[in-house]
Amino acid sequence: MTVTLKPDDRAYYAVAGEYTSTGWPNRGWIMAGSVQNNIQVGRDLFNAYYNPPSANQRWRKVTTSHDPETCWYQGAYSTTANASVQRTSVEAYA
């Protein structure tokens, strides 16, 4: 027997290193590119996950019928770096 469950609500939990002035996740933890810094941004992410540093880190309701995906990134490329930070920096976000 198969039982299909349909959610009555959808939400995601963003862990960001920076939030916008209105409280939305903006970017991850970014440091200059090095192996040690890559390890450090991952530690910063885990520390924030277990000990939220901001009230902005919370469950956020999804207002569309689209199911939210899971994204956990730590690596030697910064996808959210702004113009003042080189894209070759290390970054972590979830």
C-alpha positions in Angstrom: 0.0 0.0 0.0 1.3 3.5 -0.9 0.2 6.6 0.9 0.9 9.9 -0.8 1.4 12.8 1.6 0.9 16.4 0.6 2.4 19.1 2.7 0.2 21.7 4.2 3.1 24.2 4.3 6.6 24.6 2.9 9.6 26.3 4.5 13.3 26.6 4.3 16.1 27.4 6.8 18.8 29.7 5.4 22.1 29.9 7.2 23.9 33.0 5.8 27.0 35.0 6.7 25.2 38.2 5.9 21.6 39.4 5.6 20.1 42.4 3.8 18.7 45.4 5.7 15.3 43.8 5.4 16.5 40.5 7.0 16.8 38.2 3.9 19.9 36.0 3.4 22.4 37.8 1.2 25.6 35.8 1.1 27.7 33.2 2.9 30.9 33.4 4.8 33.6 34.7 2.5 37.4 34.8 3.1 40.5 35.1 0.9 41.3 31.9 -1.0 43.4 29.4 0.9 43.0 25.9 2.3 43.0 27.2 5.9 40.3 29.8 5.1 38.2 27.2 3.3 38.2 25.1 6.5 37.4 28.3 8.6 34.3 29.3 6.6 33.0 25.8 7.1 33.5 26.1 10.8 31.8 29.5 10.8 28.8 28.0 9.0 28.5 25.1 11.5 28.9 27.5 14.4 26.1 29.7 13.1 23.9 26.7 12.4 24.1 25.4 15.9 24.2 28.9 17.6 22.2 31.3 15.4 23.9 34.7 15.7 20.9 36.6 14.3 17.1 36.6 14.5 17.3 36.6 10.7 18.4 33.0 10.8 15.0 31.3 11.0 12.5 29.1 9.1 11.0 31.1 6.2 7.7 30.1 4.7 7.7 29.4 1.0 4.8 31.3 -0.7 4.7 29.3 -3.9 3.8 25.7 -4.8 7.5 25.1 -5.5 9.2 22.8 -3.1 12.4 24.3 -1.6 15.7 22.6 -2.4 18.5 21.8 -0.1 21.8 23.6 -0.8 24.9 23.2 1.3 28.1 24.7 -0.2 31.6 25.1 1.0 34.4 25.6 -1.5 37.2 27.5 -3.2 34.8 29.7 -5.3 32.6 32.4 -4.0 29.2 32.5 -5.9 27.9 35.5 -3.9 31.0 37.7 -3.7 30.4 41.3 -4.7 32.7 43.4 -6.9 35.0 44.2 -4.0 35.8 40.5 -3.2 37.3 38.3 -5.9 35.3 35.3 -7.0 38.3 33.1 -6.2 37.7 33.6 -2.5 36.4 30.7 -0.4 32.8 30.6 0.7 30.3 28.5 2.8 26.5 28.8 3.0 23.5 26.6 3.5 
